[in-house]
Amino acid sequence: MIIKTSDINTFLEAVNDRSHVSGYTHDFYNYPARFSPLFAREAIKTFTKPEDLVIDPFMGGGTTLVEANLAKRNAIGFDISSLAYFISKVKTTPLSSGEISFIEKWTDKSIKKLNCQFNSYRPEIWIDKGYQRNLSNKSTWPIRKLMEQFINEIESSGATIKIRHFLRCALLKTGQWALDSTKEIPSAQLFRYKLLEIINQMCAGAEDYSSMVKKHENEINIIPINKPSVEISRFKKLKHFDAPKLVLTSPPYPGVHVLYHRWQIHGRRETPAPFWIADNLDGHGLTHYAMGGRNQKGLTNYFQNIEDTFNAIAKVCNSETLIVQMLAFSEPEWQLPRYLEAMEVAGFQEKLINESRIWREVPNRKWYTQKKGNTPSSKEVVLFHKLTS
Ligand SMILES: C[S@@+](CC[C@H](N)C(=O)[O-])C[C@H]1O[C@@H](n2cnc3c(N)ncnc32)[C@H](O)[C@@H]1O
């Protein structure tokens, strides 16, 4: 045993913490299967020192990057999804008080102009490519229209790209609240109130985040990248850093279906609208973001991808680097050993805590496995690895 329980008690408590931790920029979007910020915070505090480098090769909504910056650690995150990149970038970009007050004033004025009875500018290119799929039915068209009008307001505001992205992120969060898996689509009026409320909350979060990170005496670099993590060893900026002290991540789960890239209208019909709102092209199916499908061939691809990716990660680590991963499996009895085998072939050795693994129950997770009911994926495991000596 190389990791002593006495050294990591607070981290172990954070693994099982059920409280909803928000604050700072964490609530800018509810990224599916995201970490609890507390888990990321305690992992970073326990296993690294200020100015160390933390890498998250599957950064999703950027929880690791936000927490690394707050704790004065450098961080690099990779994600294959342009939506994940967009969200992580907005969440980790500080705003000045001048920028925040511009947003507040602009919002008060612009939200009043939104009206679903008025014509809106139709984004034909996005519509032709299918990004507004399922947004024009009886209950969704008023929301779609307000979103079109708000995007038009943002783009004609003359604001910097940083501010425009912040506002698009607010619209993304409001769109998710209104449309994704909701039983009843809210009225246009309620949508406007909610948009205002979300922008105000995000401004408060951005203010707290920005004032915390402004206090750093030395420069801290937070770098989100929109690339598959298998390309990590070719990433030139890594040369400016020492090897990472911590790789903290949560890869897609094998056999577990999480919709990272779509919203589900009325819990059924999918829309790729998040990419339109974030102004990013998508064009990929679920298996692209999940590293492979749920059938046998898809799972074979998944484990090959994990092996290749961790092989690339091994090239940028040294003997001190600790890999901490949160994972779930649709069929843990064979997938966990197979996952560990892929890690071993990639050059990593598992480290146990008191000769056992840490499992946690996951309440209220929105994901689907091949089987219905209480599947094993409602349990997550935390794995520790180091380079094989
Ligand atoms: C479980 S989520 C990560 C959530 C993240 N921990 C958070 O707190 O938001 C897994 C992420 O892996 C990304 N992903 C899938 N295949 C990838 C690849 N080959 N390289 C990089 N990222 C990938 C998906 O797009 C998804 O955002």
The ligand as an ORCA input file, in Angstrom:
! r2SCAN-3c Opt
* xyz 0 1
  C     -17.797     11.770    -17.822
  S     -17.501     13.116    -18.918
  C     -16.392     14.102    -17.970
  C     -17.115     14.986    -16.977
  C     -16.185     15.908    -16.206
  N     -15.425     15.162    -15.203
  C     -16.944     17.056    -15.542
  O     -16.817     17.246    -14.326
  O     -17.703     17.754    -16.229
  C     -16.494     12.382    -20.154
  C     -16.062     13.312    -21.282
  O     -15.134     12.601    -22.124
  C     -15.214     13.197    -23.420
  N     -14.519     12.318    -24.377
  C     -14.958     11.191    -24.985
  N     -14.005     10.660    -25.770
  C     -12.915     11.462    -25.645
  C     -11.600     11.444    -26.184
  N     -11.209     10.479    -27.019
  N     -10.740     12.416    -25.839
  C     -11.117     13.417    -25.001
  N     -12.349     13.494    -24.457
  C     -13.241     12.538    -24.772
  C     -16.708     13.354    -23.630
  O     -16.968     14.324    -24.631
  C     -17.146     13.809    -22.224
  O     -17.197     15.223    -22.156
*
